[in-house]
Amino acid sequence: MSTAALPARPGQVLADLLPASRVRDVALVLGGAALTGVAAQIAVPVPGSPVPVTGQTFAALLVGTALGARRGLLSLALYALVGVAGVPWFAEGGSGAGAVSFGYVLGMVLASAAVGALARRGADRSVLRMAGAMLLGEAIIYAVGVPYLAYAADMSASAAIAAGLTPFLIGDALKAALAMGLLPAVWKLVRR
């Protein structure tokens, strides 16, 4: 069995460049979950918000984009399930479904699948298309996370937006910019 990477074809994501096998897919799903758990530990508290800024959202969107919709969804679902089961790898070493920020984790599961589907259609190959994919992924995370925050923390919708969306927009723009530069650059290297 050859271990050389395969040439890029339309409809592929970065993970597809590795030789295909079930072992590869299992390793990628486990690795994506672990990367998200490690990135969640990079947490900066936000004054006035029960939700910290973390590397978790960046990792979730990167996992979805690099692995594709199916593996990305499985990876983030595994991350969520293992965290609910008690592994302290949610933001700030948290676990369980009771945290007010758990809605963001659920949103990341859906967002990873969405950006993975877009990557399969080539969204990860150019800066502009990657910007659109990241914007959609972030919107999905907030569409689930902010209402969950409002419910779990007994906040009004406007208070949840003020505490769970507005303070994160600049950081998310920086994370998106990093992804917009990183993934298209990797594809340029692959094409050489």
N, C-alpha and C positions, 0 to 999 in steps of 0.2 A: 504494500500500500504506500503510495506516494504522500509525502508531507508537504509538497510544494503547493503554494497558493494557486488557485485557479484564476485565469484572467477575468476581469469584470465584464458582466453582461447586463443588458437592460433588465430591470426587474429584480436586481440583487440588492441586498444591503451588505454592509461591511462584513458581517458574520458569515455570509455566504461564500466569502473568499477563502475560508478555511475548508479543508477537506471534509465532506459531508459524512456524518455518522451520528448515531444516537448519543454516543458518549460526548461528542462535541456539543450537541444541543443541550444535554443535561449540564455539562460544565458551564456553558454560556448562561443558562438560566440561573444556576447557583451563583456564578460569578456576578451576574447583574444584581441579584438580590443582596449579595454581600457588599458590592460597591455602594449600593444605595444605603445600606445600613451603616457603613463606615462614613459616607458623606453626610449622613444625618447627624453625626457627632460633631461636625463643624457647625456650631450653633452660636449665634450672637443674639442675646435678648434684645427685644424691641420695647422701649419704654411705652407703657400704656397698652401693651398687647400681650395676650397670653400665648402668642405664637412667635417663636424665634425665627430669625433668618437662618437658613441652613443650606448646606450643599445638596440636600436631599432632592430638591426639585430638579436641579441641574443633572444629577445622576440619573434620576428617573427618565428624564427626556433623552438623555444621552443613551441610556440602555435601550429604550424603545427604538430610537433612530438606528443605532448600530446593530441591534438584534432582529429588528422587524416586528411586525404586529403580534404574531403568535408568541414568539419567544419573549418579547418585551412584556406582554401581558402576563405570561406565566411567571416571569421573573418578579414583577412587581406584585402579583398576587401572592407568590411565595413569601416575599418580603412582608406583606401585610399579614398573612396568616401566621407566620412565625412570630411576628411582633405581638399579635393578639394572643398567641399561646404563651407569651411571657418572656421572650428573648428581648432584653433591653436595648434595642437598636433603633427605636424611633428617635426623634429629635430629643436631645439632652438626656439620652439613656432611658427614655420612656418605653412603656410597653402597654398592651391592652387596648381595648376599643373605647375606653371611657374618657380618654383625653379629649379636650376641646379641639385639638388639632387633628384628630383622626380623620376627619372629612377630607383633609388635604391628601392623606395617604390613599384614601379611596379614589380621589380625583387623579392621583398619579397612576393608578392602575389603568384607568380609562385613557389618560393622556398618553401613556407609553404605547398603547395599542394604536391610537390615532396617529402619532408621529411615526410609528413604525410602518403603518400603511402608507403614509405619505413618502417615507424614505424609499419604500419599494417602488414608488412611482418617480423616483429621482429627486425628491425634495432636498436630499442631503448633498447634492452635487454642486449647488451654487449658493452663493451667499444670500441672494434675494429669496430664493425658494426656501432656504433653510430658515430665514427670518419668519416667513409665513408659517412654517411648521412649528417653530418655537412659540410664536404668538398663539396659535391654535392650542398647543399643548398647555401653555400657561392659562389660557382662558378656561379650558376644561378643568384644570386643577382648582381654579377659583370658583367656577360654577358649582362645584361640589363642596369645596372646603368652606367657603364663606357662609352659605346657608347652614351647614353642619355646625360651624362655630356659633352662629346666632342661636340655634336650637340648644346646643350643649352648654353654652355659657349664659343662656337666658338673656340674650341681647336683642335689641331692635335691629332691623336690617341695616339702618344707617350706622349704628354703632359697630356692627360686625364688619361693614365695609371699611370704616375708619380704623378698626383694630386689625383686621385680617386681610386687607387688600392694599389700601393706599400706602402704608409704610414700606411695602415690598416691591413696588413698581420699579424703582431705580435699580435695586439689586437684581431683579429679574431681567431688566434690560441689559445689565452687564453680563449676566449668565448667558442670555440669548446671544449677545455679541461674541462671547467666547465660543459658543457652539457654532455660530455662523462662520467663524474663522477656522475652527478646528476640523469639522467634518469635511467641508469641501477641500481643504488642504490635504487631508488624508486620501481622498479620492484622486487628487492630482498626483500624489505620490504613487498610488496604485497603478495609474495609467502609464507611468514611465516604465 
